[in-house]
Amino acid sequence: MKEMAPREREASSNYLNRDLSWIEFNWRVLEEAQDQETPLLERMKFLSIVSSNLDEFMSVRVAGIKDQIKAGYTKKDFTGYTPAGLFKRVMRRAAKMVAEQYKTCRDICRQLAKEGILFTDYEDLNSSQRKAMDAYFHDIIFPVLTPMAVDQSRPFPLVHTQALYLAVVLLKEGDDPEDEPYFAIVQVPSNLSRFIEVPARSNSKKHEFVLMEDLIEQHIHTLFSGYTPLSVHGFRLTRNADLTLNEEGAEDLLEEIEKELRRRRWGVPVRLEVQKGIHPYALNQLQYEFEIEDNTIEIDGPLDLTYFMKLFGSLKGYEHLRYKPVEPVYPAELDDTDDLFSEIRNQDVLVYHPYESFDVMTDFINEAADDSRVLAIKMTLYRVSGQSPLIQALARAAESGKQVTVVVELKARFDEERNIAWARTLEQSGCHVVYGLVGLKTHAKITLVVRQEEDGLRRYVHVGTGNYNDNTAKLYTDIGLFTSHPIIGEDASALFNEVTGYSAPHNWKAFGVAPTDLKDKLFEKIRRESQHAAQGKPARIIAKMNSLSNQDVVDELYEASKAGVKIDLVIRGVCCLRPGVPGLSENIRVLSIVDRFLEHSRIWYFENGEEPEVYISSADWMTRNLTRRIELMCPVFDKHLQHTLIRILELSLNDNVKARELQPNGMYERVVNEEKPLRSQFEAMRIKSWKKKHPHPHSHEV
C-alpha cells in the first residue's frame, strides 16, 4: 500500500469540519484505488467513484459555500470556519487530492497496459488502425458534432454541467499571427461511447482504446475550414445542482420540480476543470464567461474519470482483475416456503444485503399484490432502479383493486427525473401517489401490508436502512426487518396517516420519527447510558451510520464520554466529532470502513444496564436527517435478531484490514494490531455460517 501524500491538519476546535471531513473520506476511497491488493479493474472503479463523489461535493456542498460568500455571510460555523476561509481550505485540499488521483490513474493505466488493456494516443496507432479510426470519426462522430463559435454576433452558448467540451483557438487563414485569435467550443457527444476500441494489431490479443476527444482533436480542422487550429484542449464545468423550490406556492409539486430541473442546467458555475497546457486565450475566455477564477483546476490527464465506471462494466473477460462475484443467498428463514406471510407471522426476519438477496423484498411485494386477502399496500420510495420490479408489482396490485398508496420523494437529489416518471406510471395504474409533507423529504424506508386473516386484520411491515432499489442492494450493505409485531404495525399505520393526511403527532410506541421525536429519543438513550455509568453499571453505545455532523448529537456524546460511557462509532463518511481528546472524548473511538461494498446500514446499540436495546434506522446523525426529513428508527425486539445485529457490529469493530481509525487531528490511520486479519465484508460473506450463532452479547468484548 502506498503512503498517502501528506495532508494539512484540521483547525484546532472541539469539532471537525463537515466538508473537510468529507474530503478525508474521499481520500479513503482513493486509497482503495491505490491499494495494490485491490484487483486492478476494481482499482479503476474506485478511481471513478472518487471523481463522481467529488462532482457531487462540488455541485452541492462547495456551491453552498460559494452562495454564502456571494451573500456576504462572514459568521463562523461551529467548527470555527467562515465561508471564505473554508472555501480556500477545501479547494486547496481538493486540488491535492485530484493531483494524487491522476498520479494514481497513470499508475493504473501502466499496469492495465501490462494486462493488455491500453489507452493509445492516435499518433501511436499503425496505418490500418488510423484508417479505421478516421472512418469511425467521419461516419459516426462527425455528423453529431456542432462547432459553436463565440464572437460579437454569437454569444457564448449554454455549457451543460459536467459535460465534456473542447476549447478551440483558431487563426483565420491569411491573418497576422499577432492578431487576436478566434474562439469556439465543441461538445464531446455524451450519447456515444467515449472510449472507442481500436481494431487489434495483427497477432495481438490486446484491447486498445482511443478517447473520443483525442479523435475529435485529430480531425478538428474538418470542422473549421478556412481556419488553422492553434490549440485544442478539454474543459468541463460544474454548476450548482441544488434545487430551490417554493413548495408552499407550488400548485403542482411535480411540475415545479420539472421546471427546476430545467433551471439546473443554468446553475451558477462552481468549478472549471481544464486540461493541462490549455491556451491562455482559451482559459481567459472561459474564466471571464463563467466568472470562476477562484476555482479553476488544471488536470494532468483525461478530464472526468467517471467514464472508467462504464469501461469497467463493458470490458468482457479479465475476471482475474475483478473481485470474485458474490451470489446473494436467499434468507434461510424464508427459503423453504411459498407463503412468506405465514413465516413472518411466526417470526421476525432480518435480512442483510448484499449478502442476502433483495429478491425476498420483491417476492414480498409480488405476493402481496397477488394475494386476494391483502387489502392494502403502503410504501415509501426514495430511490428506485431503472426497471424496478417493485413498481410493476405495485401497479398490478392497484389494477386488481387493492388500496395502494405510494409516498414518492420527488426531491431525491439527482433522481428527480426518474422519480417523476415512476410517479406518473403509478398514478396511471390507479395507485394513490403522495409527495410527502411540505418542506420535508421522506427518507424513511417502510412498507406496510394489511391482510385479512381468520382472526382479523393483520399488519405486515418491512423497515429498512436502505432504499428499495434492487441495483444498489447488490452494492450497499443494508439491513431489512420483516415483522408482524402488532406495536410496530400500529406505528406503521400511524406514520403513513401522518404523511398522507391530517393527523396530530402520534404517541409512538416503538418508532422514533424525525423531525418530531427521533432526536429526543436518541438523547434519552444516550443520557440513560451516562446515568448507568454514574451508577457503576455497564454503559456502552455502539452506532454504525454514514455520517455524524449534528453539533447537538456530538455534544451529547461528549457528555456521555466524560461520564464514563464507552462509545464505539463506525462512521463511513463525515464525522464532526473529534475522538480521543483527553477530558472530552477519550472514551470515544471512531472507525471508518471503505471496501468492496458501500457501508450504508444504520444500527444503534445501547447497553441499557445489561438489557440491550438495538435499533435500525434510515437516519444518519446529521441536522438534515433529524430536522428536515421524515426518518425512522425502529427497535428490533427479537433477542436472536439483536444478537445478529451485534455480530454485524462486532465484525466492523474488529476489522483490521480495511478499517481506519479517526485521530484527534481529523486524519485517519490504518488499524494495526496483533490479531488475526479480519476483513469485515469478506467475513460477512460467510453469512450462513455465523448468522444463526447467537452468543450472549456480554460473553465477549464487542
C-alpha positions, -999 to 999 in steps of 0.1 A, spaced: 0 0 0 14 34 -10 18 61 16 -7 88 11 5 123 3 8 144 35 -23 165 42 -30 196 62 -42 192 97 -76 203 109 -80 236 127 -79 234 165 -115 231 177 -136 206 196 -152 198 163 -140 186 129 -154 205 99 -180 186 79 -166 195 44 -130 189 54 -141 156 70 -158 146 37 -125 152 18 -108 128 42 -134 102 34 -128 106 -3 -91 102 3 -101 68 18 -118 59 -14 -87 69 -33 -67 47 -10 -87 17 -24 -77 27 -59 -41 29 -47 -41 -4 -28 -21 -30 -47 -41 -57 -30 -73 -45 -47 -79 -62 -81 -67 -39 -109 -101 -33 -126 -116 -27 -92 -90 -1 -86 -101 16 -118 -137 15 -105 -127 32 -72 -108 59 -92 -141 66 -109 -160 68 -76 -135 94 -64 -145 116 -94 -182 111 -91 -181 118 -53 -161 150 -60 -186 161 -87 -215 159 -63 -195 175 -35 -186 205 -57 -221 209 -72 -238 208 -37 -215 215 -8 -190 238 -24 -218 255 -43 -235 262 -10 -203 277 4 -199 300 -26 -236 311 -22 -227 322 14 -197 341 2 -216 358 -25 -243 368 0 -216 384 22 -220 359 50 -190 361 73 -201 343 105 -181 313 116 -197 279 118 -195 257 149 -162 243 137 -146 277 135 -146 285 98 -160 314 79 -173 305 44 -144 323 27 -118 306 49 -135 272 45 -136 276 7 -99 283 5 -91 253 27 -115 229 9 -102 239 -26 -65 236 -15 -71 201 -2 -93 191 -31 -66 201 -55 -41 179 -37 -65 150 -39 -70 155 -76 -33 156 -82 -29 124 -63 -58 109 -81 -42 115 -115 -9 102 -103 -28 70 -93 -46 70 -127 -13 69 -146 0 41 -124 -32 20 -130 -30 27 -168 6 14 -168 -5 -18 -150 -35 -22 -173 -12 -20 -203 8 -49 -190 -25 -69 -189 -33 -60 -225 -57 -30 -219 -42 1 -235 -53 37 -239 -34 46 -270 -27 80 -285 -38 84 -321 -2 91 -332 9 57 -318 -16 37 -340 -4 19 -370 -17 28 -405 -45 3 -406 -57 13 -372 -56 50 -381 -76 43 -412 -103 26 -392 -104 54 -366 -106 80 -394 -135 62 -409 -152 59 -375 -148 97 -370 -163 106 -404 -191 81 -402 -202 82 -366 -188 112 -347 -186 140 -373 -223 140 -381 -231 146 -344 -206 174 -337 -217 211 -336 -189 237 -336 -200 267 -317 -182 300 -325 -180 328 -299 -179 363 -313 -198 396 -312 -227 382 -332 -228 348 -315 -229 349 -276 -213 322 -255 -235 291 -258 -250 272 -229 -224 249 -214 -241 220 -196 -229 210 -162 -203 182 -161 -204 177 -198 -171 175 -217 -162 202 -242 -132 212 -263 -120 248 -263 -106 256 -298 -84 286 -305 -82 294 -343 -63 317 -367 -80 327 -399 -60 318 -429 -42 349 -441 -44 367 -408 -14 380 -390 -4 356 -362 -2 385 -339 -39 393 -344 -64 383 -317 -74 347 -324 -109 333 -329 -125 311 -302 -150 282 -305 -162 253 -284 -173 218 -294 -192 195 -271 -179 159 -270 -211 138 -276 -223 122 -244 -245 97 -263 -216 80 -279 -191 58 -262 -162 79 -250 -137 51 -252 -135 37 -288 -120 3 -292 -94 1 -320 -91 -29 -343 -65 -52 -329 -30 -53 -344 -21 -84 -363 -13 -114 -340 -22 -93 -309 -49 -101 -283 -45 -67 -266 -75 -44 -263 -66 -8 -274 -88 22 -268 -87 58 -281 -106 85 -263 -132 102 -284 -120 137 -276 -85 128 -288 -100 116 -321 -120 148 -325 -88 168 -318 -70 150 -346 -98 159 -370 -107 193 -356 -97 210 -389 -127 194 -406 -150 215 -385 -133 248 -393 -125 251 -429 -105 283 -437 -91 284 -402 -60 270 -386 -64 254 -352 -38 268 -328 -48 247 -298 -75 222 -287 -79 215 -250 -107 199 -230 -127 217 -203 -156 208 -180 -179 230 -160 -197 220 -127 -227 241 -118 -248 245 -86 -271 215 -86 -293 223 -56 -330 227 -63 -347 258 -50 -384 250 -45 -412 271 -33 -433 242 -21 -459 264 -4 -466 282 -37 -464 253 -60 -498 242 -72 -483 210 -86 -450 199 -70 -443 175 -98 -444 203 -124 -424 227 -102 -396 201 -99 -396 196 -136 -391 234 -141 -363 234 -115 -346 205 -133 -345 226 -165 -331 255 -145 -304 233 -130 -287 234 -165 -282 272 -159 -270 268 -123 -242 291 -111 -208 279 -122 -189 264 -92 -158 246 -107 -140 248 -140 -117 219 -149 -93 225 -178 -68 203 -195 -31 209 -186 -14 232 -211 -46 250 -222 -40 280 -244 -40 312 -223 -65 329 -246 -89 300 -242 -85 300 -204 -92 337 -203 -123 333 -224 -137 305 -201 -129 322 -168 -144 355 -180 -176 339 -192 -181 317 -161 -167 342 -136 -148 314 -119 -111 324 -115 -112 313 -79 -120 276 -87 -102 266 -118 -84 232 -116 -58 222 -142 -59 185 -149 -29 165 -160 -48 137 -178 -82 130 -193 -110 150 -178 -138 132 -160 -126 98 -148 -162 87 -141 -160 72 -176 -138 44 -161 -170 30 -145 -186 25 -179 -154 9 -192 -153 -14 -161 -188 -26 -170 -183 -31 -207 -149 -49 -207 -155 -86 -212 -133 -112 -196 -104 -102 -174 -121 -119 -144 -88 -123 -127 -87 -85 -125 -120 -83 -106 -134 -93 -73 -149 -128 -74 -187 -125 -79 -209 -127 -49 -241 -146 -52 -265 -133 -25 -282 -161 -6 -320 -162 -1 -327 -157 37 -327 -192 52 -358 -184 73 -379 -178 42 -362 -201 17 -384 -231 20 -419 -216 19 -444 -205 -7 -461 -183 19 -440 -155 32 -468 -141 53 -471 -173 74 -433 -173 81 -433 -136 91 -463 -142 113 -444 -169 131 -411 -150 135 -394 -117 127 -368 -120 99 -337 -99 95 -321 -96 60 -285 -84 55 -279 -70 20 -259 -76 -3 -250 -109 13 -287 -119 13 -308 -113 -17 -331 -84 -24 -353 -109 -42 -370 -115 -9 -384 -79 -9 -395 -83 -45 -412 -116 -36 -429 -100 -6 -445 -72 -27 -454 -96 -55 -471 -120 -31 -490 -91 -15 -500 -79 -50 -514 -113 -59 -529 -124 -26 -567 -119 -26 -566 -115 12 -544 -84 10 -565 -53 13 -538 -25 12 -502 -19 4 -484 13 16 -448 20 7 -422 48 7 -400 52 -24 -369 74 -23 -346 60 -50 -356 31 -72 -338 14 -101 -345 20 -137 -366 -11 -142 -378 -17 -107 -399 -49 -103 -415 -32 -73 -431 -6 -94 -446 -33 -117 -459 -52 -87 -475 -21 -71 -492 -12 -103 -505 -47 -107 -519 -46 -72 -537 -13 -78 -551 -26 -111 -565 -56 -92 -585 -33 -69 -562 -32 -38 -557 1 -20 -521 10 -29 -505 41 -15 -470 51 -25 -451 80 -10 -427 91 -37 -399 115 -28 -396 137 -58 -367 157 -42 -343 128 -40 -312 146 -54 -302 136 -89 -330 110 -90 -358 136 -95 -364 128 -132 -366 91 -126 -390 95 -96 -412 118 -117 -415 91 -143 -424 64 -117 -449 87 -100 -468 91 -133 -466 54 -140 -481 46 -106 -508 72 -109 -519 58 -143 -522 24 -127 -546 36 -100 -521 40 -71 -526 68 -47 -493 87 -51 -483 112 -23 -454 135 -25 -449 138 13 -451 169 35 -442 204 26 -406 212 34 -396 177 44 -380 149 24 -395 115 31 -364 94 37 -379 66 58 -378 32 42 -410 14 52 -437 -9 37 -470 -18 53 -492 -47 40 -527 -50 55 -541 -85 52 -574 -101 62 -569 -133 81 -590 -158 101 -585 -139 134 -589 -104 119 -568 -79 101 -530 -83 105 -503 -58 95 -470 -70 80 -442 -44 80 -408 -41 64 -384 -15 77 -351 -9 61 -319 11 63 -316 15 26 -336 23 -5 -360 -1 -22 -336 -4 -51 -327 -38 -64 -295 -25 -81 -279 -7 -51 -290 -36 -29 -262 -56 -46 -236 -29 -39 -246 -14 -5 -246 -30 29 -281 -26 44 -304 -41 69 -341 -50 64 -366 -62 91 -398 -81 83 -422 -83 112 -458 -87 121 -453 -73 156 -486 -55 165 -469 -25 181 -447 -19 151 -477 -24 128 -497 2 147 -469 27 145 -465 20 108 -502 28 101 -499 60 121 -468 70 102 -485 67 68 -515 85 81 -494 115 91 -476 116 58 -507 112 36 -533 130 56 -540 153 85 -530 137 118 -518 151 151 -484 139 161 -487 102 172 -476 89 205 -451 64 191 -449 31 210 -420 17 191 -407 41 165 -387 72 168 -397 96 140 -380 127 127 -385 155 128 -408 152 157 -392 130 184 -363 109 170 -337 133 182 -353 135 217 -355 97 220 -319 94 208 -308 118 235 -328 100 262 -309 68 254 -275 85 254 -283 102 287 -295 69 302 -261 53 294 -245 82 313 -267 76 343 -258 39 343 -221 48 341 -225 72 371 -242 43 390 -213 19 382 -234 -1 358 -222 -13 324 -226 16 299 -220 12 263 -230 27 229 -222 13 195 -235 31 165 -230 24 128 -240 50 102 -229 70 72 -223 105 88 -223 123 121 -224 161 118 -251 175 141 -235 196 168 -261 187 195 -256 150 190 -218 154 191 -221 174 224 -244 146 239 -217 120 230 -190 142 246 -210 144 278 -215 106 278 -178 101 273 -170 123 302 -195 103 323 -175 72 315 -197 56 288 -176 36 263 -186 46 228 -177 30 195 -188 47 163 -185 31 129 -189 61 105 -182 56 69 -180 93 58 -184 126 75 -176 128 112 -175 162 131 -168 145 164 -131 147 174 -123 114 192 -97 106 218 -93 142 233 -84 140 270 -112 153 292 -136 155 263 -138 123 242 -112 98 255 -138 71 257 -149 75 221 -134 56 192 -144 62 156 -137 38 128 -143 42 90 -146 12 67 -143 16 29 -143 -16 10 -158 -35 -19 -194 -26 -9 -207 8 3 -213 7 40 -248 20 43 -266 3 72 -276 23 103 -275 2 135 -276 16 170 -268 -4 202 -274 8 238 -262 -14 267 -291 -2 289 -279 -18 321 -274 -53 306 -308 -51 289 -296 -42 255 -317 -22 230 -309 -24 193 -323 -2 166 -321 0 128 -327 34 111 -329 53 79 -313 83 96 -277 95 100 -269 118 128 -270 149 107 -290 180 110 -309 174 78 -319 139 89 -330 149 124 -348 182 115 -357 184 78 -366 148 68 -392 122 77 -369 95 92 -375 64 112 -357 44 139 -372 10 146 -365 -13 175 -355 -49 169 -374 -68 197 -364 -104 189 -333 -113 210 -319 -136 184 -321 -109 158 -305 -85 183 -276 -109 186 -273 -110 148 -270 -72 146 -245 -72 175 -224 -97 155 -226 -74 125 -213 -45 147 -186 -68 161 -173 -76 126 -169 -38 119 -152 -31 152 -128 -60 148 -119 -52 112 -81 -47 110 -78 -49 72 -100 -21 58 -108 -2 89 -92 32 96 -93 49 130 -101 86 131 -74 105 150 -80 137 171 -64 158 143 -90 147 118 -68 123 99 -74 85 96 -48 59 104 -48 22 95 -59 -1 123 -29 -22 133 -30 -49 159 -17 -84 166 -50 -101 159 -56 -124 130 -65 -104 99 -103 -98 97 -119 -81 68 -155 -75 79 -171 -75 45 -154 -107 34 -163 -123 68 -199 -113 62 -200 -132 30 -200 -164 52 -233 -153 65 -248 -188 66 -221 -199 89 -224 -172 115 -259 -157 113 -275 -185 133 -249 -184 160 -262 -163 189 -236 -159 216 -248 -139 246 -238 -103 238 -220 -99 271 -200 -131 268 -172 -114 250 -159 -79 243 -176 -63 214 
